[in-house]
Amino acid sequence: MTAGPGAQPPRVSLLPVFLIVLVDVFGMTLVIPLLAIYAETLHATPLQATMLISVFAACQLVSGPIIGHMSDRVGRKPMLLISQLGTFIGFIVMARAQALWMLYIARVLDGSTAGNLSLAQAYISDHTAPADRAKSFGLIGIAFGVGFFIGPSLTGYLSARYGFTTPIYLAACMSATSILCTAMLLKGGGQSRHAFDDRGAALHWKTYAKYFNRPGLRERLFQFLFFITSFSMFISGFALFAERRFVWQGHPFGPREIGYVFGYVGFLGIVLQGGLIGRLVTRFGESALVAAGFVALVIGYFGLGIASSATVLIVAGTLAAFGNGVIRPALTSLVTQHAGRQEQGVVLGITQSLMSMASIVSPIVAGLLIQHQMLTEWAWVAAGLAAIGAALSREGLRTSYATATADSMGTP
């Protein structure tokens, strides 16, 4: 379903959304490189450490559709403020944790109000024509790239010099800044012009079935599920994997080295999504980019499983960065193009829920594999999930080709 040809989205500057997401990502990336290792200082096993992500995701699974549904009714801005406030409180509790259970409480607080990314995506979708969405969603990719470039590197420096809690307090400050940016810079906030029908409650399984039964959208949602599941395997287990697999200057990888790896990946994201994604979409199309991205992920994650040196790690990381960098904006664009404007919040809320479901299961699997020293298998499971996404790309490319052929022949 798409909007009618005469329905043009209102034009607004997307710069405030970029700044908001950037500050949010800074906060998140300050914490990612050290969360599992920080948990280990509170006597967590690898499984207990990775389950911090699962607990967050389980709460997000419930909150994502509700926040997306409510944003369609009352507007993006109010719900974004609520979501950001929960993140801020969660960071404060995390920084003051004296026991492992307090880390879990922090993740519950943050996850119960999670929805920043899907709300930002919905705002972009509200104000962007379908043909421009991949490029506009690339703004979020740039924010992630800048965040992953600076945030983890800063975490590595701060944690080595001042301790683990310093980056977390800085993340809380960034979250507070994001709240101020949203309140002062983001336009809108009233009721959406296209409120979602009350009869489709956001948490009803029939709501999910409605969208998964829609041809075209169904394939893209499944692709998104396998993409985010493989990504969650990587992001939840990499710190523990690197700590056990790699040595630098005579000592195992710690938050500093892990932060530098994330920083390198983030730099590649800036280059890719800052100047190339729009050109790549124009030349190859979203479907072809998604297919190429999945192939790159398969090779990158497989290489990571056999890596034993920093050189191989960088090569594998480069391929994985390319795959993640092109898949997220291109696939999100394809998902939104198969939904009407009045459904954007709910559909993107569903993708948020898929992220949550993947992030519940993947960290548990990652933690169990790493706890049993199955480091290679951890990476290869992520590669296998990406391979399924690559296989699904064949159907997406076939559908895109059929649509393009029908359009060229004037078929309605």
Secondary structure, DSSP 8 states (H G I E B T S, - for coil): ----TT-------SHHHHHHHHHHHHHHHHHHHHHHHHHHHTT--HHHHHHHHHHHHHHHHHHHHHHHHHHHHH-HHHHHHHHHHHHHHHHHHHHT--SHHHHHHHHHHHHHT--HHHHHHHHHHHTS-GGGHHHHHHHHHHHHHHHHHHHHHHHHHHHHHH-THHHHHHHHHHHHHHHHHHHHH----S--TT---TTS-TT-HHHHHHHHTSTTHHHHHHHHHHHHHHHHHHHHHHHHHHHHH-EETTEE--HHHHHHHHHHHHHHHHHIIIIIHHHHHHHH-HHHHHHHHHHHHHHHHHHHHH--SHHHHHHHHHHHHHHHHHHHHHHHHHHHHTS-GGGHHHHHHHHHHHHHHHHHHHHHHHHHHHHTT-HHHHHHHHHHHHHHHHHHHHHHHHHHHHHHHHHHTT--
